[in-house]
Amino acid sequence: MTAPSSLHAPIGFDDFLQVELRVGRIVAAEVFPQARKPAYLLQVDFGPALGLRKSSAQITQLYQPEDLVGRQVVAVLNFPKKQIGPIQSECLVTGFHNADGHVALCVPDREVPLDTKLL
């Protein structure tokens, strides 16, 4: 089977381990009116050691704010903070584009402890 042409050059396992992909729980979600593209401002709890982090997420096509609260998500925690309008995004909540180009969240399929690292 031929690999898709969009794959990047191979990386080593140690490179993968440097990306801090952790599980958090969305504790607050609201419309982010200052964002250039429709987005929500999320507050994600990563447990006592890592705490609460803010993120802007362009997931408005598939989710309503009230449906997000309480959900576990996978986020990158070791990117530098990014200024997005009036807030600094402190993590990158991950997802996948569906067939329509809308973002579906990357989530564990079972409940796991907050701060769990993706393997």
Contacts in CASP RR format, 6 or more apart in sequence:
PFRMAT RR
TARGET T0000
AUTHOR 0000-0000-0000
METHOD contacts of the structure
MODEL  1
MTAPSSLHAPIGFDDFLQVELRVGRIVAAEVFPQARKPAYLLQVDFGPAL
GLRKSSAQITQLYQPEDLVGRQVVAVLNFPKKQIGPIQSECLVTGFHNAD
GHVALCVPDREVPLDTKLL
18 78 0 8 1.000
19 76 0 8 1.000
19 78 0 8 1.000
20 76 0 8 1.000
20 77 0 8 1.000
20 78 0 8 1.000
20 117 0 8 1.000
21 74 0 8 1.000
21 75 0 8 1.000
21 76 0 8 1.000
21 77 0 8 1.000
21 94 0 8 1.000
21 117 0 8 1.000
21 118 0 8 1.000
22 46 0 8 1.000
22 50 0 8 1.000
22 74 0 8 1.000
22 75 0 8 1.000
22 77 0 8 1.000
22 115 0 8 1.000
22 116 0 8 1.000
22 117 0 8 1.000
22 118 0 8 1.000
23 46 0 8 1.000
23 72 0 8 1.000
23 73 0 8 1.000
23 74 0 8 1.000
23 108 0 8 1.000
23 112 0 8 1.000
23 113 0 8 1.000
23 114 0 8 1.000
23 115 0 8 1.000
23 116 0 8 1.000
23 118 0 8 1.000
24 44 0 8 1.000
24 45 0 8 1.000
24 46 0 8 1.000
24 47 0 8 1.000
24 72 0 8 1.000
24 73 0 8 1.000
24 74 0 8 1.000
24 75 0 8 1.000
24 114 0 8 1.000
24 115 0 8 1.000
25 44 0 8 1.000
25 45 0 8 1.000
25 70 0 8 1.000
25 71 0 8 1.000
25 72 0 8 1.000
25 73 0 8 1.000
25 114 0 8 1.000
26 42 0 8 1.000
26 43 0 8 1.000
26 44 0 8 1.000
26 45 0 8 1.000
26 68 0 8 1.000
26 69 0 8 1.000
26 70 0 8 1.000
26 71 0 8 1.000
26 72 0 8 1.000
26 73 0 8 1.000
27 43 0 8 1.000
27 44 0 8 1.000
27 45 0 8 1.000
27 52 0 8 1.000
27 69 0 8 1.000
27 70 0 8 1.000
28 42 0 8 1.000
28 43 0 8 1.000
28 69 0 8 1.000
29 40 0 8 1.000
29 41 0 8 1.000
29 42 0 8 1.000
29 43 0 8 1.000
29 63 0 8 1.000
29 65 0 8 1.000
29 66 0 8 1.000
29 68 0 8 1.000
29 69 0 8 1.000
30 40 0 8 1.000
30 41 0 8 1.000
30 65 0 8 1.000
31 40 0 8 1.000
31 41 0 8 1.000
31 60 0 8 1.000
31 65 0 8 1.000
32 39 0 8 1.000
32 40 0 8 1.000
32 41 0 8 1.000
32 56 0 8 1.000
32 87 0 8 1.000
34 85 0 8 1.000
34 86 0 8 1.000
34 87 0 8 1.000
35 56 0 8 1.000
35 58 0 8 1.000
35 84 0 8 1.000
35 85 0 8 1.000
37 58 0 8 1.000
38 58 0 8 1.000
38 60 0 8 1.000
38 61 0 8 1.000
39 56 0 8 1.000
39 57 0 8 1.000
39 58 0 8 1.000
39 59 0 8 1.000
39 60 0 8 1.000
40 56 0 8 1.000
40 57 0 8 1.000
40 59 0 8 1.000
40 60 0 8 1.000
40 63 0 8 1.000
40 65 0 8 1.000
40 68 0 8 1.000
41 54 0 8 1.000
41 55 0 8 1.000
41 56 0 8 1.000
41 87 0 8 1.000
42 54 0 8 1.000
42 55 0 8 1.000
42 56 0 8 1.000
42 57 0 8 1.000
42 68 0 8 1.000
42 93 0 8 1.000
43 52 0 8 1.000
43 53 0 8 1.000
43 54 0 8 1.000
44 52 0 8 1.000
44 53 0 8 1.000
44 54 0 8 1.000
44 55 0 8 1.000
44 73 0 8 1.000
44 75 0 8 1.000
44 91 0 8 1.000
44 93 0 8 1.000
45 51 0 8 1.000
45 52 0 8 1.000
45 114 0 8 1.000
46 52 0 8 1.000
46 53 0 8 1.000
46 75 0 8 1.000
46 77 0 8 1.000
46 91 0 8 1.000
46 114 0 8 1.000
46 115 0 8 1.000
47 114 0 8 1.000
47 115 0 8 1.000
49 115 0 8 1.000
50 77 0 8 1.000
50 115 0 8 1.000
53 75 0 8 1.000
53 77 0 8 1.000
53 90 0 8 1.000
53 91 0 8 1.000
54 87 0 8 1.000
54 88 0 8 1.000
54 89 0 8 1.000
54 90 0 8 1.000
54 91 0 8 1.000
55 75 0 8 1.000
55 89 0 8 1.000
55 90 0 8 1.000
55 91 0 8 1.000
55 92 0 8 1.000
55 93 0 8 1.000
56 84 0 8 1.000
56 87 0 8 1.000
56 89 0 8 1.000
57 93 0 8 1.000
57 103 0 8 1.000
58 103 0 8 1.000
59 68 0 8 1.000
59 93 0 8 1.000
59 102 0 8 1.000
59 103 0 8 1.000
59 105 0 8 1.000
61 100 0 8 1.000
61 102 0 8 1.000
61 103 0 8 1.000
62 98 0 8 1.000
62 102 0 8 1.000
62 103 0 8 1.000
62 104 0 8 1.000
63 105 0 8 1.000
71 105 0 8 1.000
71 107 0 8 1.000
72 107 0 8 1.000
72 108 0 8 1.000
72 111 0 8 1.000
72 112 0 8 1.000
72 114 0 8 1.000
73 93 0 8 1.000
73 94 0 8 1.000
73 105 0 8 1.000
73 106 0 8 1.000
73 107 0 8 1.000
74 93 0 8 1.000
74 94 0 8 1.000
74 95 0 8 1.000
74 106 0 8 1.000
74 107 0 8 1.000
74 108 0 8 1.000
74 118 0 8 1.000
75 91 0 8 1.000
75 92 0 8 1.000
75 93 0 8 1.000
75 94 0 8 1.000
76 91 0 8 1.000
76 92 0 8 1.000
76 94 0 8 1.000
77 91 0 8 1.000
79 91 0 8 1.000
79 92 0 8 1.000
81 88 0 8 1.000
81 89 0 8 1.000
81 90 0 8 1.000
82 88 0 8 1.000
82 89 0 8 1.000
83 89 0 8 1.000
93 105 0 8 1.000
94 105 0 8 1.000
94 106 0 8 1.000
95 103 0 8 1.000
95 104 0 8 1.000
95 105 0 8 1.000
95 106 0 8 1.000
96 103 0 8 1.000
96 104 0 8 1.000
96 106 0 8 1.000
97 103 0 8 1.000
97 104 0 8 1.000
98 104 0 8 1.000
108 116 0 8 1.000
END
